[in-house]
Amino acid sequence: MADSLDSFYNVMQQMEQAGSAFLTEDFEAPGFCLELKYCRHDFIADVNRLLLGYDIEQKNAVTSRFGFVLEKSPQWLTFRGYPSVRNLKEDDIKDVSEVYDCVKRFTLENEISVENNPLLSHYLNVIAGVFPEFYTIIGKIQHHTHSYSVDVHTLKVLQGIMLNRLYRNLSFEDRHVLQAAVLMHDFTKKEGEIDKSHPECSSKDAAVILSRFDISESLKKRICLIIRHHDWSERYNRGITAASEFAEILKNGNDFLMLYIMAEADLKAVKRGGAFYEKYGSALHRGYEEINTLINMLISAA
């Protein structure tokens, strides 16, 4: 039977309420972080220790059975993919049962906690229960341009869209699309380095992740579209993609409005104090005006 997104969207509805434990949390507070009972660093170290003496091909042959591979980032050992024991049978893992135990502990027996905010801790554990892939970005370090790890950045973007007055005018379906897109938009971002490929890669991975849920193909495509183009402002401002091309791709429904809401929150969640938004916010708004004008022209001409 397909999994359900109901609990995810139910908790999103609680989180977006004015005065909620999520909207009032200060993610910029010094030292703020998400604590994991079995953290990313320990998981990587344990798996690597268990495979000590294996060459890289042998290590990958083992870990790929569980949906991930160990790899070196510019500064440290990391991993790519989504550890999982889903659909594995005893015969699949009997020779690597200790690795299986680590993956099970990381994905099925883990727990998120936020200091002095038990309700937010509850919300995040519900999210991770539906999307265990969320565990993979907790404590994942970004390129030094960013002030936050991927998980905290993601929560800041989610908080930012929910606080945007334009978000309040979206339909429930549009909100659901945007919520899921924000959660997964940086899932594939490489640790500790600039990664321009992550919007496309995260979109592709989101399509696979969403395939286990009982949702319509059109809804899945919309979520993936938002993820794929969440860097539209940068590509527009650098002349990589023309305004007319974006208008054609994003002319349906509120897709571009949702991307505008997301892009603003994304920029504000790069540097502490919103410094990145102060630098690039005006260009974001110019891009929105030009592309939105073109979209309206296309709609009028249809």
Secondary structure, 3 states (H helix, E strand, C coil): CCECCHHHHHHHHHHCCCCCCCCCCCCCCCCCCCEECCCHHHHHHHHHHHCCCCCHHHHHHHHHHHCEEEEECCCCEEEEECCCCCCCCHHHHHHHHHHHHHHHHHHCCCCEECCCCHHHHHHHHHHHHHCHHHHHHCCCCCCCCCCCCHHHHHHHHHHHHHHCCCHHHCCHHHHHHHHHHHHHCCCCCCCCCCCCCHHHHHHHHHHHHHCCECCCHHHHHHHHHHHHCCCHHHHHHCCCCCHHHHHHHCCCCCHHHHHHHHHHHHHHCCCHHHHHHHHHHHHHHHHHHHHHHHHHHHHHHC
